[in-house]
Amino acid sequence: MPNGTPRVLYIDDDPGLARLVQRTMERRGYEFEHAATGEAGLSRIAAGGIDVVALDHYLPTGTGLDVLAAMTNAPDRPAVVYVTGSAETAIAVAALKSGATDYVSKSLDAEFMELLASAIDHAIERVRLNRARLRAEAEVREARDRAEILLGEVNHRVANSLAMVAALVGLQTNAVQSREAKDALVETQARISAIAGVHRHLYTSDDVRTVQIADYLESLAGELDTSMKAAGHHSPIKIDVMSFPIATEKAASLGVIVTELVTNAMKYAYRDTARGEVRIRLSQTSQGVELRVEDDGVGWDGTGTPQGTGLGSRIVKAMAQSLGATIAYGQGSGTSVSLQFPG
């Protein structure tokens, strides 16, 4: 109905009845076309622009059911009102199962014309509603696609801006002489990079609501390794992470937690012993997600005063609270910190 006037196609090999149907349709303000065979009807339907088909059962070659079957995959398929003999209810039911919108029992009296016109009226209204729904769905999809493109651009710019800030912090690190100041700036740079990494993964993702956590943590571990080596800490980082998507806001908090735990391990675990490794493990469990960061160093059970300023421990607690996570320290040699939170 591009011009607002519905177009009806009547498929029937009875020219006299077709003229009667034409007068009825035109009185209702509909545009009318007639096809005498199923093949001609299908050809006209394929050309487009038909809103409703009134389809007779008995045709010169085959039946209306054959036409319905051929229309199954037609683009912008019109509604179909099936016309059958008065005693052919089984055929009518078969037509409805094959996709007809309605059916009318065929006769030569005025009631048939009234019933057919009424069925076509209802079919046209259904066509209008269906096309309005499809237009609305298309508009929603287009709006969503535009929003995702814009959000991807935002994440790209945020990632670039944070990377620039991290680079500036790195330059400042090189400019200071104090060991404590250098360590503080290296940690700050790592925190900024952890958050930038989330945005970097988001603008390359098909779904900005989630981050593939294995890809993110592997990238984060590489950045931590580089920054910590530059600061004089050479413990290797080993990573064992299951691949699954995690909500974006959780990925950011998790990245900050991993950054703090790994940084603390590299700074303090092997201060008075031979150099060892730092391990990052992440897995899905029946309770949700479990993160574990371990080392084989001097060990800390989470009690007493932490080494350094204690800022890292406070950040870990704050991020864990945002995740709804519980923190546990393992027993034995070295330090083992685990967090569990809903996936």
N, C-alpha and C positions, 0 to 999 in steps of 0.2 A: 504494500500500500504506500509506495513512495509519494504519490500525489494525493493521498488521503482518500482515494476512491477504491474500495475493494474490487478485486477482479476474480470472477468465478469462471471455472472451466467445467463444462458439462460433457461427460464422455458417455455417449449412448448412440446406437445406430438407428434410432427412431427419429427422423427429421421432424415429424409432426409434433411429437412430445418435446423435442428440443426447442421448437418455436414457442410453445406454451411456457416452458421454463424460462426462455429468454425474456418474454414479456413480463413475467413475474419478477425476475431479477432486476430488470431495468426500471420497473415501477418502484423498486426499493432503493434505487440509486446506485446499483452495482453495475460494473462493466462485465459484459458476458462474452464468452467464447465457447465454441462447440467443436468437439472432435468426435468423429463417427467410429473410430477404432481405438483400441488400446495403444497401438503403436503410435498413432498420430497424437494421442493424448500425452504419452510419455515424451515424445519429441517436444511438444509445446511446454510441458512442465520443465524439461531440461533447459529450455530457453530462458526461464525465469519470469518473475512478475506475477505468477498465479498465487492467490491467497487461499482459495478453497476449491477443491475438486468435488463435484457431485458425480459419483461413479456408479454406472449401472453394472449389474452382475454379469448378464449375458451379453457378450460382444461377438462380432463376426469371427474373430480368432481368439480363442481362450476366454477367460473370465476376468471380472474385476479383481479377483484375488491374485491373478497373475500380475496385474498392473500394480497392485499394492506391494507385492513382493519385489517388483522392479524398482519401486520408489524407496526402498528401505534406506539406501545410502545417499539419497538425493540431497544436495545442499539446500538449506532453507526450505525444507520440505513443507508443502502446503498441507492444510488440514483436509481431511477426506470425509465426506458424507456418503455412505454406501447405500445404494438403492437396490432393494431385493423384492421378490414376490412376497405376497402377504403370508404364505405358508412356509417360508424359507428361513425360519428363525435360526436353524443350525448354521446356515450360510452367513447370516448376520453376525452371529457370535464369532465365527471364524474371521470375519472381516475386522471386528473389533480387536481380536487377538493379534491381527496382522498390522494394526496401527490406525484403523479408521477411528475418527473422532465420534461419529454417530451413525445411525442407520435409519432409513425410512422405508416403510413397506410401499411398494409401487402399486398404483391404481390409476384409473382414468377419471376419477371424480375430483371436485374442487378441494376436497380435504387433503388429497395427496400434495397438491401445490402448496397449500398452507403449511403442512407439516414439513415439506422440503425447505420452504423459505425460512421457517422458524429454525430448523436444524442448521441451515447455512448461516443465519444470523448469529446463533450461538457459537458456531465454528469460527466465524470471523472475529468475534469478541475474544475467543481463546487465542487466536493468532495474534491479535493486538497485544494481549497480556503477555504472551510468550515472547514476542519480539521486544516488548518493553523490558521484560526481565533480562533477556540476552544483552540488550543495549546497556542496561544498568550494570550487569556483571562485567561487560567489556570495559565500561568506564572505570569500575573499581579496579580491574586488573591494570589498566593503563595508569591510574593514579598510584597504585602500589608500585608498579615498575618505575615510575618517575621518582617516587619517594626513595626507593632502594638505590637508584642511580645517584640521587642527591646525597643520601646517607653514605654511600660508598665514597663520594667525593669529600664529604666532611671527614670521614675516617682517614682518608688519604692525607688531607691537609693537617689533621691533628697529629697523625704519625710523623709527618715531616717536621712539624713545629716542635714536637717533643724530641725528635732526633737532633734537631738543631740545638735545643736547650741542653741535651745530654752532651753534645759536642762542645758547647761553650763551657760546661762544667769540667769536661776533660781538659780543655785548655787551661782553665783555672787551676786544676790539679797540678799541671806541669809547672805552674808559675809559683806555687807555694813551696816553702822549705820544710815546714813542720810536718813530722811523720803523722801526728794525730790529725792535722788538717787534711793531709793527703788521703788518709784512710776515710775520713768523713766525706770528702768530696767523691771518692771512688764509690762509696756506698750510695751516695745521693745519685750519682750517675747511673748506677745499676737499677735503682728504684724507678727512675724516669724511663730507662730503656725497657723495663719490664712492662710498664703501662703502654709505652709506644708500640711494643710488640703486639699487644692485643689489637690495637687499631690497624697495624700493618696487616695482620691476618684478616681483619674484617673487610678491608677494601678489596681483598683478593678472593673473598668467599662468596658463594652463591646465596648464603643465608646469613644475614648480619645478626641474627638472634643468637647464633652459636659460634663457637670456635672449636676446631679439631685440636683437642688438647695435646695429643702426641706431637703434632707439628709445632705447636706453639712452645711447648716445654723444651723440645730439642733445640729450637732456635734460641730460646732464652738461655739454655745451658751453654751454647756456643758463645753467646755474648758475655755471659758471666766468666767463662774460661778466659776469654781475651782480656777483659777488663781486670780480672784478678791477677793474671800473669803480669800485666803492665804495672800493677802495684806491688809486685814481688812475691805473690803467693802462687805456687806452682803445683798444688795438688790436682791430680786429674779428676774430672767429673764424669761419673758413669751414670747413664740414664736408662731406666727400664720402665716404659710408660705404655699402657694400653691405649689403643686408638679408638676414641669415641668423642662425640660432640658434647660440649658443655656450655651452659648459658654464658653469654658474653660477660655479664657483671661478675659471675663467679670466676671466670678465667682471669680477670684483672686482679681480683683479690688473691687468687691462688698464685699468680705470677709474683706478686709482691711477697707472699709468704715464702715461696721457694727462694726468691732472691735473698731474703733476710737469713734463712736457715743455711743456705749454701755459703753466703758471705761469712757468717759467724763461724761455720765449720772450717773454712779455709784460713780464717784469721787466727783462730784459737785452738783448734783440735790438735794441730801438730807443732805447736809453738816450741815444745820442749822434747819432741820425739822425732824419729825419722819421718820423712814425708810419706803420707798415705793418700788414699782416694776418698772422694765424697760421692755418695750414691743417692740418686733420686729415683724413687719408685712411686708409681701411681697406678691404681687399678679400680675397677668397678667391683663392688661386693653386693651382697643381698641387702646390706644396710645403706648403700649409696656409693660414695667415692672415698677411697682411702689413699692418703699421701703419706709417704715415709721418706725422711731425709736422714742418712746415716753416715757416720765416719768411724774410724778405728783409733781415734786419738785419745786424749787424756780423759775424756768423758765428763758429762754433766747430767745430773738427774732432774734438773729443773728446779731444784730447791736452792735456797741461799741466794747470795748476790751474784748476778751474772757478770761475766767479764766485760770490760769496756763500759760504755755509758748506760747500757741497758735499753737504749732506744729501740734496737732491733727486736728485743723481746716484747716490748710494748706494742710495736707495730704488728708483730705476729699475732698477739692476743686480740688486737683490734680487728685485724682482717679475719681471724678465725671467728670472732663474734659475728661479723657481717655474713659469714657463710653458715652460721649455726653449727659450727664445728666444735668437736671436743679435742683437746690436746693431751697427748700422753707421752711420757718419756720412758724409754725402754731400759731394762736392767742389763748389766754386763759391761764388757769393754767398749770404750768409745761412747759416742752420743747417738741415740736413736730417737727421733721426734716423729710422732705419727699424728695425723689429723683424720677424722672421719666426719663427713657431712653429707646431707641429702644430695642425690644426684640431680 
